Amino acid sequence: MKTLLCFIVLMFAAASAHAAVQGKEVSYRADGTTLKGYVAYDDAVKGKRPGILVIHEWWGHNEYARKRARMLAERGYTALAVDMYGDGKQAHHPDDAGKFASEVSKNAALAKARFDAAYNLLGKEATVDAGNIAAIGYCFGGSVALNMARIGEPLKAVVSFHGGLGTASPALAGKVKARIASFTGEDDPMIPAAQVAAFRQEMDRAGARYIVVTYPGAKHAFTNPDADKYGREFKLPLAYDAAADKASWDEGLAFLADAFRVKQEY
């Protein structure tokens, strides 16, 4: 109870204090591959606080992922924008993005090793309460985060923003430890209604604690202001939706805060 009260006080302090967000680049390794991440935290917040892993879109570890890490730091968390591709590699064309994403998504052991390396790194940060870590992800990153929840990674919560919901390895009953939130767009052809319905059924069978929210009119990548540009340039069904972006972010933050306040029994 003391830890919980301290965290609540710190969160209020973070909201009222002048922002003093610090960012630092970090390097870590998994199975011989160098991974390049970015840690953000508010040094106006004293003591340890929950940590959140931010998993990038299929474009790779870029400024967008770092921006989201800083936004979480502004809310009193310590966030690590992870690198799932290695060496901070980024894609600038959908062909490359698809190739990089497939190399990870089709190799479950590789994905877990790289995720675990980031998880362990974040847990060792001086500002992080290693027993309180969550993961959020965007598009490809949302799918990765959901898969980590499916295999029982020790996370308090997972929040997926327009992440694919399909899987060849459904969660087993009793396996999921994290509370799960999925935010998708109703007009996203990459995540159709049938996939959302199948995900609900999967989570019910697994006995997971989850919420699924779909936003009317929202397309794929609706949280990223660059989605319109990418959509036009590459003729993809992508579009930024300011209302859905704000709504999902606010709901995601509330979901995370609630998850960190609830005692989890593993």
C-alpha positions in Angstrom: 0.0 0.0 0.0 2.9 2.4 0.8 4.4 1.8 -2.6 1.0 2.5 -4.3 0.5 5.7 -2.3 4.0 6.9 -3.2 3.4 6.2 -6.9 0.1 8.2 -6.9 1.8 11.1 -5.2 4.7 11.0 -7.7 2.2 10.9 -10.6 0.5 14.0 -9.3 3.8 15.7 -8.7 4.9 14.9 -12.3 1.7 16.5 -13.7 2.2 19.7 -11.6 6.0 20.1 -11.9 7.6 21.8 -14.8 8.6 19.3 -17.4 12.2 18.2 -17.2 12.2 15.3 -19.6 15.6 13.8 -20.2 16.4 11.5 -23.1 19.4 9.3 -23.7 20.4 6.9 -26.4 21.3 3.4 -25.2 22.8 0.3 -26.8 22.1 -3.3 -25.8 22.5 -6.7 -27.3 20.5 -9.8 -28.0 22.0 -13.0 -29.5 25.0 -11.1 -30.8 23.0 -8.3 -32.4 23.4 -4.7 -31.3 20.1 -2.9 -30.6 19.8 0.9 -30.3 17.2 2.3 -28.1 16.2 5.6 -26.4 15.2 6.1 -22.7 13.1 9.1 -21.6 12.2 10.1 -18.1 11.4 13.2 -16.1 14.1 14.1 -13.6 11.6 16.2 -11.7 10.0 13.0 -10.5 12.0 11.5 -7.6 12.3 7.8 -6.9 11.4 4.8 -8.9 8.4 4.7 -11.1 6.8 2.2 -13.6 8.6 1.6 -16.9 7.0 1.3 -20.3 8.5 -0.3 -23.4 7.5 1.5 -26.7 7.6 -0.7 -29.7 7.9 1.0 -33.1 5.9 0.7 -36.3 7.2 -1.3 -39.2 9.3 1.7 -40.3 11.7 0.9 -37.5 13.0 2.8 -34.4 12.5 6.4 -35.5 11.6 9.8 -34.1 7.9 8.9 -33.8 8.7 6.1 -31.3 11.0 8.5 -29.3 8.2 11.1 -29.3 5.8 8.6 -27.7 8.5 7.7 -25.1 8.9 11.4 -24.2 5.1 11.8 -23.9 5.1 8.9 -21.4 7.9 10.5 -19.5 5.9 13.7 -19.2 3.3 11.6 -17.4 5.8 10.4 -14.8 6.9 7.1 -16.4 10.3 6.0 -17.6 10.0 4.8 -21.2 12.3 2.9 -23.5 11.8 3.2 -27.2 13.0 -0.3 -28.3 14.8 -1.5 -31.4 13.3 -4.7 -32.8 15.3 -4.6 -36.1 18.9 -4.2 -34.8 21.4 -1.3 -35.1 18.5 1.2 -35.1 17.7 0.2 -38.7 14.9 2.1 -40.4 12.9 1.5 -43.5 11.9 4.3 -46.0 9.9 2.1 -48.4 7.1 -0.4 -47.6 9.1 -3.2 -49.3 11.9 -2.8 -46.8 9.5 -2.3 -43.9 7.7 -5.5 -44.8 11.0 -7.4 -45.1 12.3 -6.1 -41.8 9.0 -6.7 -40.0 8.7 -10.2 -41.4 12.2 -11.2 -40.3 11.0 -10.6 -36.7 7.4 -11.6 -36.8 8.2 -15.0 -38.4 10.9 -15.8 -35.9 9.3 -16.0 -32.5 12.5 -16.8 -30.7 14.2 -13.8 -32.2 11.3 -11.5 -31.3 11.3 -12.8 -27.7 15.1 -12.4 -27.3 15.0 -8.8 -28.5 12.0 -8.0 -26.4 13.5 -9.6 -23.3 16.8 -7.6 -23.9 14.8 -4.4 -23.8 12.7 -5.5 -20.9 15.8 -6.3 -18.9 17.5 -3.1 -19.8 14.6 -1.0 -18.7 14.3 -2.9 -15.5 17.8 -2.0 -14.6 17.3 1.8 -15.1 17.8 3.6 -11.8 14.4 5.4 -12.1 12.4 2.2 -12.8 10.5 -0.1 -10.5 11.4 -3.4 -12.2 8.2 -5.1 -10.9 6.0 -2.6 -12.8 6.7 -2.7 -16.5 4.2 -2.5 -19.4 4.5 -2.4 -23.2 2.8 -0.3 -25.8 3.2 -0.7 -29.6 2.1 0.8 -32.9 1.1 -1.2 -36.0 3.9 -3.8 -36.2 4.9 -2.9 -32.6 1.3 -3.4 -31.4 1.4 -6.9 -32.8 4.7 -7.6 -31.1 3.4 -6.4 -27.8 0.3 -8.6 -28.1 2.4 -11.6 -28.9 4.6 -11.0 -25.9 1.4 -11.0 -23.8 0.2 -14.2 -25.5 3.4 -16.0 -24.4 3.1 -14.8 -20.8 5.8 -12.2 -20.5 5.7 -10.6 -17.0 4.1 -7.3 -18.0 1.5 -5.4 -16.1 -0.2 -4.2 -19.2 0.0 -4.2 -23.0 -1.6 -1.5 -25.2 -1.7 -2.0 -28.9 -2.5 1.0 -31.2 -3.6 -0.2 -34.7 -1.7 -3.4 -34.2 -2.6 -6.5 -36.2 -4.7 -8.9 -34.1 -4.2 -12.2 -36.0 -1.9 -14.9 -34.8 -0.8 -18.4 -35.7 -0.2 -19.1 -32.0 -3.3 -18.1 -30.0 -2.9 -17.5 -26.3 -3.4 -20.5 -24.1 -5.9 -20.5 -21.2 -4.2 -19.0 -18.1 -1.1 -18.0 -19.9 -1.6 -14.2 -20.3 -0.4 -12.2 -17.3 -0.8 -8.7 -18.8 -4.0 -6.7 -19.0 -4.5 -6.0 -22.6 -6.0 -3.0 -24.5 -6.4 -2.9 -28.3 -7.3 0.3 -30.2 -8.1 -0.1 -33.9 -10.0 1.8 -36.6 -13.3 0.6 -38.0 -12.3 1.6 -41.5 -8.9 -0.2 -41.3 -8.8 -2.9 -44.1 -5.6 -4.3 -42.5 -7.6 -5.1 -39.3 -11.1 -6.0 -40.5 -14.0 -6.6 -38.2 -13.6 -10.4 -38.5 -10.1 -10.2 -37.1 -11.3 -8.1 -34.2 -14.1 -10.6 -33.5 -11.6 -13.5 -33.6 -9.3 -11.6 -31.2 -12.1 -11.2 -28.7 -12.9 -14.9 -28.9 -9.2 -15.7 -28.4 -8.9 -13.5 -25.4 -12.1 -14.9 -23.9 -10.9 -18.5 -24.3 -7.6 -17.5 -22.7 -9.3 -15.9 -19.8 -7.4 -12.7 -20.4 -8.4 -9.3 -18.9 -8.8 -7.1 -21.9 -10.6 -4.3 -23.7 -11.1 -3.7 -27.4 -12.0 -0.3 -28.8 -12.6 0.5 -32.4 -13.0 4.1 -33.7 -15.5 4.9 -36.4 -14.0 6.2 -39.6 -10.4 5.6 -38.5 -8.0 3.9 -40.9 -4.7 2.2 -40.3 -1.9 4.2 -38.5 -4.4 6.7 -37.3 -2.1 7.9 -34.4 0.7 9.0 -36.7 0.6 12.5 -38.2 2.8 11.2 -41.0 0.3 8.6 -42.0 -1.3 10.9 -44.6 2.1 11.5 -46.3 2.9 7.8 -46.3 -0.5 6.9 -47.7 -0.2 9.3 -50.6 3.4 8.5 -51.4 2.9 4.7 -51.3 -0.8 4.4 -52.1 -1.5 2.7 -48.8 -4.8 2.8 -46.8 -3.2 5.0 -44.1 -4.6 8.2 -42.6 -4.1 10.2 -39.5 -7.2 10.8 -37.4 -6.7 13.5 -34.7 -9.8 12.6 -32.8 -9.0 8.9 -32.7 -5.4 9.6 -31.8 -6.4 11.7 -28.8 -9.1 9.4 -27.7 -6.9 6.3 -27.9 -4.0 8.0 -26.1 -6.2 9.2 -23.3 -7.8 5.8 -22.9 -4.4 4.1 -23.1 -3.0 6.3 -20.4 -6.0 5.6 -18.1 -5.7 1.9 -18.8 -2.0 1.9 -17.9 -2.6 3.9 -14.7 -5.3 1.5 -13.6 -3.1 -1.5 -14.4 -0.2 -0.2 -12.3 -2.5 0.3 -9.4 -3.9 -3.2 -9.4 -2.0 -6.0 -7.7 -1.4 -8.8 -10.1 -1.1 -12.4 -9.1 1.1 -14.4 -11.4 
